[in-house]
Amino acid sequence: MGPSPWQIAVVVVLALLLFGGRGRISSIMGDFAKGIKSFRKGMEDEEKALASEKEKEDEAATTLKAEEVKVEETTKASS
């Protein structure tokens, strides 16, 4: 005994509704994928911002250290 034509029709209709072009699952999965992409982009933007801040801090520390060395040299030279 195989499946009846009605059983096959019900399975086909359900499959079309769930996985079809305008099915609920396909739109949910599309929204889920967009959310993941947005999350990844946000994480990359945050990492870039943190790296930029770290570069600025390093640059400021280097500049400050260079100024301290100049002050020390000036102090030693005038002594």
N, C-alpha and C positions, 0 to 999 in steps of 0.2 A: 504494500500500500504506500503510494507516494503522496506527496502533499496535494491537496485539492487546488483547483484554479483560484478559489477565493483566498486561500492561505497565501498563495504566491502573490496575488494582487495586493493583499494587505502588507506583506513584507516589502514589496516594491514601492508602495505608496509611502510607507514609513521611511524607507531608505531615501526616497526623493525629498521628503520633508526635512529629514535630519541632515543629509549631506548634499542636498541640491544647491543650486546657485543662490537661492534666497532662504536657505534653511537656517534655523536658529543656531545650530551648532557651528556652522561655517562662519556666521557673523560673530558669534561669541569667540571663536578661536581667532578670528581676524582682530577683534578688539584686544584679546589677550596678547597677541603678537605685537600689536602697536604699543601696548603698555610695557612689554619687555624692552622693545626698542627705545622707548622714551626713558625708561629707567637706566638702560646702559648709556644713553647719551648724557643723561644727568650725571651719572657717575664719572664719565670721561671729562665733562665740563668741570666737575668739582676737583678732580685730580689735576687738571690743567691750572685751575685757580690756585690750588695749594702749591703747585710747583712754581708758579709765578710769584707767589708771596715769599716762598723760600728763597728764590733767586734775588728778590728785592732785599730781603733781610741779609743774605750773604753779601750783596753788593754794599749795603749800608755798613755792615761790620768791617768789610775790607777798607772802605773809605775812612771809617772812624779809626781803624788801626793805623792807616797811613798818616792821618792827622796827628795821632799820638806820637808816632815816630818822628815826625817833623818837629813837634813841640820839644821832645826830648833832645833832638839834635841841636835845636836852637838854644835850649837851656845849657847844654854841654858846651856849645861854642861860646856862649857869653860868659861862662865861668872861668 
